[in-house]
């Protein structure tokens, strides 16, 4: 399974490890993802999403229903 947030579309970035001697080697910066269950009262069901921790803060602020609606409009969620 890919390391992509299902609500925001965040994914791994590519960068460099830089040593003291300024040698550069490729590395990945993975998104901070957690698997979390959410209860949707409108549909009376639980869903499990793999979301970034920044998406969790957004869900706490605007609510799960609004976050899912926004993700669907942006095309991240079916």
GROMACS elastic network, one bead per residue, 0.5 to 0.9 nm:
[ bonds ]
;  ai    aj funct       b0    kb
    1     4     6  0.86745   500
    2    11     6  0.84931   500
    3    10     6  0.84131   500
    3    11     6  0.60746   500
    3    12     6  0.69957   500
    3    30     6  0.74474   500
    3    31     6  0.71230   500
    3    33     6  0.74615   500
    3    50     6  0.85305   500
    4     7     6  0.88630   500
    4     8     6  0.83987   500
    4     9     6  0.58506   500
    4    10     6  0.55607   500
    4    12     6  0.75112   500
    4    31     6  0.73435   500
    4    33     6  0.77980   500
    4    50     6  0.76493   500
    4    51     6  0.77858   500
    4    52     6  0.82348   500
    5     8     6  0.56387   500
    5    10     6  0.51777   500
    5    11     6  0.66901   500
    5    31     6  0.77898   500
    5    32     6  0.87977   500
    5    33     6  0.67415   500
    5    34     6  0.88035   500
    5    49     6  0.83124   500
    5    50     6  0.58077   500
    5    52     6  0.55011   500
    5    55     6  0.81052   500
    5    76     6  0.85632   500
    6     9     6  0.57976   500
    6    10     6  0.80433   500
    6    49     6  0.65964   500
    6    50     6  0.58795   500
    6    51     6  0.57296   500
    6    52     6  0.82526   500
    6    71     6  0.79541   500
    6    76     6  0.60835   500
    6    77     6  0.62834   500
    7    10     6  0.82695   500
    7    49     6  0.82389   500
    7    50     6  0.82128   500
    7    51     6  0.63316   500
    7    52     6  0.81207   500
    7    55     6  0.68444   500
    7    67     6  0.72499   500
    7    68     6  0.68747   500
    7    70     6  0.82090   500
    7    71     6  0.52153   500
    7    72     6  0.82896   500
    7    76     6  0.60057   500
    7    77     6  0.65748   500
    8    51     6  0.77595   500
    8    52     6  0.77663   500
    8    54     6  0.88525   500
    8    55     6  0.66815   500
    8    71     6  0.66835   500
    8    74     6  0.86650   500
    8    76     6  0.68125   500
    9    51     6  0.89062   500
    9    71     6  0.86551   500
    9    76     6  0.60572   500
   10    31     6  0.65466   500
   10    51     6  0.88121   500
   10    52     6  0.74232   500
   11    29     6  0.87489   500
   11    30     6  0.67210   500
   11    31     6  0.56487   500
   12    28     6  0.63677   500
   12    29     6  0.54542   500
   12    31     6  0.55290   500
   13    27     6  0.86435   500
   13    28     6  0.57475   500
   13    29     6  0.50310   500
   13    30     6  0.64614   500
   13    31     6  0.79926   500
   14    26     6  0.71405   500
   14    27     6  0.59716   500
   14    29     6  0.60975   500
   14    30     6  0.86367   500
   15    25     6  0.83563   500
   15    26     6  0.58715   500
   15    27     6  0.54319   500
   15    28     6  0.60754   500
   15    29     6  0.71168   500
   16    24     6  0.57130   500
   16    25     6  0.53253   500
   16    27     6  0.53638   500
   16    28     6  0.79088   500
   17    22     6  0.88763   500
   17    23     6  0.78423   500
   17    24     6  0.55244   500
   17    25     6  0.52410   500
   17    26     6  0.62256   500
   17    27     6  0.61953   500
   18    21     6  0.78376   500
   18    22     6  0.53567   500
   18    23     6  0.56183   500
   18    25     6  0.69145   500
   19    23     6  0.53079   500
   19    24     6  0.67582   500
   19    25     6  0.87257   500
   20    23     6  0.74541   500
   21    24     6  0.89629   500
   30    33     6  0.84101   500
   31    52     6  0.66566   500
   31    53     6  0.87414   500
   32    51     6  0.82676   500
   32    52     6  0.53533   500
   32    53     6  0.61256   500
   32    54     6  0.83535   500
   33    50     6  0.63778   500
   33    51     6  0.54043   500
   33    53     6  0.62800   500
   34    49     6  0.82437   500
   34    50     6  0.56061   500
   34    51     6  0.55922   500
   34    52     6  0.61581   500
   34    53     6  0.69501   500
   35    48     6  0.68811   500
   35    49     6  0.57843   500
   35    51     6  0.64201   500
   35    52     6  0.87438   500
   36    47     6  0.83339   500
   36    48     6  0.55669   500
   36    49     6  0.55276   500
   36    50     6  0.63083   500
   36    51     6  0.72330   500
   37    46     6  0.65004   500
   37    47     6  0.55274   500
   37    49     6  0.63448   500
   37    50     6  0.88304   500
   38    45     6  0.84729   500
   38    46     6  0.55253   500
   38    47     6  0.53868   500
   38    48     6  0.63018   500
   38    49     6  0.76870   500
   38    64     6  0.74460   500
   39    43     6  0.87471   500
   39    44     6  0.72858   500
   39    45     6  0.58744   500
   39    47     6  0.64877   500
   39    48     6  0.89427   500
   39    64     6  0.81695   500
   40    43     6  0.57156   500
   40    44     6  0.57150   500
   40    45     6  0.55909   500
   40    46     6  0.61361   500
   40    47     6  0.75881   500
   40    64     6  0.71523   500
   40    65     6  0.69003   500
   41    45     6  0.68199   500
   41    46     6  0.86663   500
   41    65     6  0.87515   500
   42    45     6  0.81841   500
   42    65     6  0.82515   500
   43    46     6  0.86546   500
   51    54     6  0.81681   500
   51    55     6  0.60872   500
   51    56     6  0.68913   500
   52    55     6  0.51430   500
   52    56     6  0.65274   500
   52    57     6  0.89996   500
   53    57     6  0.65370   500
   53    58     6  0.87839   500
   54    57     6  0.51593   500
   54    58     6  0.64546   500
   54    59     6  0.87779   500
   55    59     6  0.61392   500
   55    60     6  0.86098   500
   55    67     6  0.84589   500
   56    60     6  0.62107   500
   56    61     6  0.86115   500
   57    60     6  0.50979   500
   57    61     6  0.62655   500
   57    62     6  0.88166   500
   58    61     6  0.50180   500
   58    62     6  0.60690   500
   58    63     6  0.75108   500
   58    64     6  0.86252   500
   58    67     6  0.73696   500
   59    62     6  0.54262   500
   59    64     6  0.51962   500
   59    65     6  0.84591   500
   59    66     6  0.79954   500
   59    67     6  0.60344   500
   59    68     6  0.89471   500
   60    63     6  0.56596   500
   60    64     6  0.76244   500
   62    65     6  0.82187   500
   62    66     6  0.62272   500
   62    67     6  0.67949   500
   63    66     6  0.56251   500
   63    67     6  0.62557   500
   63    68     6  0.87811   500
   64    67     6  0.50298   500
   64    68     6  0.60777   500
   64    69     6  0.85133   500
   65    68     6  0.52715   500
   65    69     6  0.61729   500
   65    70     6  0.86501   500
   66    69     6  0.50269   500
   66    70     6  0.61185   500
   66    71     6  0.85973   500
   67    70     6  0.51360   500
   67    71     6  0.61672   500
   67    72     6  0.86564   500
   68    71     6  0.50334   500
   68    72     6  0.61371   500
   68    73     6  0.86308   500
   68    77     6  0.74136   500
   69    72     6  0.52239   500
   69    73     6  0.63430   500
   69    74     6  0.88193   500
   69    77     6  0.87851   500
   70    73     6  0.51581   500
   70    74     6  0.63501   500
   70    75     6  0.86881   500
   70    76     6  0.89236   500
   71    74     6  0.51353   500
   71    75     6  0.61347   500
   71    76     6  0.52842   500
   71    77     6  0.55852   500
   71    78     6  0.86047   500
   72    76     6  0.59079   500
   72    78     6  0.61635   500
   73    76     6  0.78448   500
   73    77     6  0.82351   500
   74    77     6  0.79239   500
   75    78     6  0.70122   500
